[in-house]
Amino acid sequence: LSWLLSRFATGLMPRQMQVLTALARTRSLPGAAAELGVGVSAVHQSLAQIEHLAAVPLFARSRRGLHLTEAGELAVRAVARLALVNLTSTSYPPPSRGAIW
């Protein structure tokens, strides 16, 4: 399952990765929407697309909010790992002479 979700994570668009991680952090559609600066319906639609791509539920829904399923935990870890790989493999040009960072 983790191998499959790793492949799934590489197929997500960057915005979908942001939605997935915001939902995992906030555990709510309104919380994720506020964090991302979009409407709740946009987050809901993105979640539906993400879960369709994963072909398994990533969150269990309850009155108390969203809770990651086992597949959801693996998907969030796969996205985090992918983001870390992209961050560490990105080469940045050296600063120009006299540049202040």
C-alpha positions as CSV (number, residue, x, y, z in Angstrom):
1,L,0.0,0.0,0.0
2,S,2.8,2.5,0.8
3,W,4.4,1.9,-2.6
4,L,1.1,2.5,-4.3
5,L,0.5,5.7,-2.4
6,S,4.1,6.9,-3.1
7,R,3.3,6.5,-6.8
8,F,-0.1,8.3,-6.2
9,A,1.8,11.2,-4.5
10,T,4.0,11.8,-7.5
11,G,0.9,12.2,-9.6
12,L,-0.6,15.0,-7.5
13,M,-0.5,18.6,-8.5
14,P,1.3,20.9,-6.1
15,R,-2.0,22.5,-5.1
16,Q,-3.5,19.1,-4.3
17,M,-0.5,18.3,-2.1
18,Q,-1.1,21.6,-0.3
19,V,-4.7,20.7,0.2
20,L,-3.9,17.2,1.5
21,T,-1.3,18.5,4.0
22,A,-3.6,21.4,5.2
23,L,-6.4,18.9,5.8
24,A,-4.1,16.6,7.7
25,R,-2.9,19.5,9.9
26,T,-6.2,21.2,10.5
27,R,-8.5,18.1,10.5
28,S,-11.3,20.3,9.0
29,L,-12.5,21.6,5.7
30,P,-13.0,25.2,7.0
31,G,-9.6,25.1,8.7
32,A,-7.8,24.0,5.6
33,A,-9.7,26.5,3.5
34,A,-8.7,29.4,5.9
35,E,-5.1,28.2,5.9
36,L,-5.0,28.1,2.1
37,G,-7.1,31.3,1.5
38,V,-9.8,29.5,-0.5
39,G,-13.4,28.6,0.0
40,V,-14.6,25.4,1.7
41,S,-16.2,24.2,-1.5
42,A,-12.8,24.4,-3.3
43,V,-11.1,22.3,-0.6
44,H,-14.0,19.8,-0.7
45,Q,-13.8,19.5,-4.4
46,S,-10.0,19.0,-4.2
47,L,-10.4,16.4,-1.5
48,A,-12.9,14.5,-3.7
49,Q,-10.4,14.6,-6.6
50,I,-7.5,13.5,-4.4
51,E,-9.4,10.6,-2.9
52,H,-10.6,9.6,-6.4
53,L,-7.0,9.5,-7.6
54,A,-6.0,7.5,-4.5
55,A,-8.9,5.1,-5.0
56,V,-9.3,4.8,-1.2
57,P,-10.6,7.1,1.4
58,L,-7.8,9.1,3.0
59,F,-10.0,10.7,5.7
60,A,-12.8,9.4,7.9
61,R,-15.5,12.0,8.4
62,S,-17.2,12.7,11.7
63,R,-19.0,15.5,13.5
64,R,-15.7,16.3,15.2
65,G,-13.9,16.7,11.8
66,L,-11.6,14.7,9.6
67,H,-9.4,11.9,10.8
68,L,-6.7,10.3,8.6
69,T,-7.2,6.7,7.7
70,E,-4.2,4.4,7.5
71,A,-4.1,5.1,3.8
72,G,-4.3,8.8,4.5
73,E,-1.4,8.7,6.9
74,L,0.7,6.9,4.3
75,A,-0.3,9.4,1.6
76,V,0.6,12.4,3.8
77,R,4.0,10.8,4.6
78,A,4.5,10.1,0.8
79,V,3.7,13.7,0.0
80,A,6.0,15.0,2.7
81,R,8.8,12.7,1.6
82,L,8.3,13.9,-2.0
83,A,8.4,17.5,-1.0
84,L,11.6,16.9,1.0
85,V,13.2,15.2,-2.0
86,N,12.2,18.1,-4.3
87,L,13.5,20.6,-1.8
88,T,16.9,19.0,-1.3
89,S,17.4,18.2,-5.0
90,T,16.7,21.7,-6.2
91,S,19.8,23.6,-7.1
92,Y,19.8,27.3,-6.4
93,P,22.2,29.6,-8.2
94,P,24.9,31.1,-6.0
95,P,24.2,34.5,-4.6
96,S,25.5,37.4,-6.7
97,R,28.4,39.2,-5.3
98,G,27.4,41.6,-2.5
99,A,23.9,40.1,-2.3
100,I,22.2,40.4,1.1
101,W,20.1,37.4,2.1
